[in-house]
Amino acid sequence: MLIVNSKNIFIVGKDFIMKNIKRILAVIGVILLIGMYVCTLIFALIGSPASDDLLKASIAATILIPVLLYGFILITRLLKNKNNQNDD
């Protein structure tokens, strides 16, 4: 990809684009985690009859979602390394 500025010409490679996508996804993930923590706190403090079930679901999501995402990242790394070894 070629980006033309008034003073410079930048050639943006695939690595640059992937790094930016990873950064954006990481920021989105942090925002979602903070949102889950806030929801957990709110569900713990409200006094409605459904708050116990909501709190349990929120705590489960706070634990399970990051663990699942970490597992997906590990699997994709392993598959990527396996594909790179097959190409050599």
Order of alpha helices (4+ residues) and beta strands (2+ residues): beta-beta-alpha-alpha
